[in-house]
């Protein structure tokens, strides 16, 4: 179970803000692997996992954005009914709380990726490896 860096930024909740961030990542050859966008009236909370977090942090800071780095679990999951149920059951049995999660599921029978921020990262990683 890889533990990866998630980047969190606050953006103005206005047309083009997210597009500018995504274009900036693309122009620096940084691939966004997973993303979650939450809205408030004035701001958008963006959480993302990228393939090169150090360069992404520099790019975002150079653009004047504050970046918070958080360790999260990145799970490659089988794309079939019950996979997410089994993962959450194992974490629940171990009394590990899922603070938040977001999942990317491609069409077809491929693998999906799940990003989880949990109350005990090390223990969750060990439990889900087996």
Buried (B, 14 or more C-beta within 10 A) or exposed (E): BEEBBBBBBBBEBEEEBBEEBBEBBEEBEBEBBBBBEEEEEEBBBBBBBBEBBEBBBBBBEEEEBEBEEEEBBBBEBEEEEEBBEEBBEBBEEBEBEBEEBBBBBEEEEEEBBBBBBBEBBEBBBEBBEE
